[in-house]
Amino acid sequence: MVFSLSYGVGKLHLARETFLGLLLRRAVHGDGHADLGHRERPRFGRKPLLVVGCILAILSGFAIAPLLGSGNTMLVALFLTIELFLMGVAFAPMGAFLPELFPTNGILGFPTNASVAPLLANRGGLTWVGGYGRQRQSA
């Protein structure tokens, strides 16, 4: 969401207050989707929910240019809704799954998407950002 805010305000020239309002409204919905992920976890299991969430996140990379890149407030809001929904679906079961994979004393590193995405957008446009996100999800 950091990249979306930066791109929306910097490149699309949307008002910062407008974009933050869109993010806040969508974050409330995203919280509900995380709850959905928690409720469905016992029914389907952590791994299947993560797989579905990751596949949908990969596919959502194709929507970044037509939705976020449009500059249309409604399409940007739709993009944010989709992405925050997928974040809730993927990250809800991840909280229970990651401790199974990594010991509590392990170092996991840090995400680089927020720092790499602006560079890609400046050099290759939103299509490169979507491609990088899809590549990171499949790795």
N, C-alpha and C positions, 0 to 999 in steps of 0.2 A: 504494500500500500504506500510505502515511502516513495517508490518510483512513480506510482500513479499520481500522487500529489505533486511531486516535482514536475512531472511531464505536463499535467493539467494546468498548473499555474504558470510554468516557464514557457512551454512551447505552444500550448493552446490558448494561453492568456485568459483562462477562466479566473474569476475572482477567487482569491484564497479562501474567503469566508464561505463562498458558495461551495467550493470543493470540499472544505472541511465539514460543512453541513451535510453534504452527500455522504461522506465517509462515516460521520457519526450516526446518521440514520441507518446506514447499511450495517454498521458494527452492531447495532442492537439486534438486527435480524441475524447476523452472523453468530451472535451469542446463542440465539435460539437453535441454530443449526448445529452448533457444538453440542448442545443438549440432546438434539436428535441423534447425533453420533454416539453419545454416551448411552442413550436408551436402547439403540439398536445393536450395540456391541455384543450384549449377551446372546441376542437372537442369531446374528450372523457370524460373530467372531471378529477379533481385531484384524487379523490378516486380510480377510476378504474385504472389509470396509476400507482398509488402507489401499489395497489394490484398486478397488473401484474409484476411490478418491484420487489416487495418483493418475489413473487413466483419464479420468475426467479433467484433471488439472492439465495434463498434457494436451488434451483436445482443446481446452480453453485458450491455449496459446494462439490458436488460429483466430480467436475473436478479438485479440488485443488491437490489431490495426483497424478493423472496421468499426469497432465500438469505441474504444478509448481515443483512437486517432480521429474520429469524426468531429470531435469538438462539440457535438450536440449534447446538451445537458442530460436529456433523457437516455440517450445511448450510453453516455458515460456512467449514469446511475445504474443502468442495466448491467454494464460490465462490472462495476463494483459489487453489485448484488451477487452476480455469478461467482466472482472470485472469493468473496467473503463466505458464500455458501460452501464452496469447495474447501476453503481453509477450515471451516468448522467440521466438515465431514472428514477431512484427512487428519487434522490435528487432534480431534477428540480421542480416537482410539490410539493415537500415537503415544499419548501420555502413559498408557498402560503397556504398550508394546516395546518401547525403547529400553526401559529398565530390564526387560528380558534379554535384550541383545547385548547391552553394555553394562559392565559393572559400575557401581555407583562411584568408584574412585577413578574411572576412566575420563579422558578428556575428549569431548566430542568436536571441538573446533567451533567455528562460527560461520553463519551464512554470508555469502558474498554477493547475492543477487542485488541488494540495494546499492552496492558500490559499482558493480559491473554494468547494470542496466542503463544508467545515463550515458556511459561511454558508448555502448552499442547503439543507443538511440541517436546519438550525435553522428556516428559514423555510417550506420546502415538503416536507420529508421526503426519503426516499431516492429517490422517483420523480423529483424534480427533479435529484438528483445524477446518476442514470442518464441523464436527458434531456440534461443539460449535457455528459456524457461522449460521448453519441452525436452531439450537435451539434458538439463540438470535433473528433471524428474525421472527420466529413463535411466540415468546413470546409477 
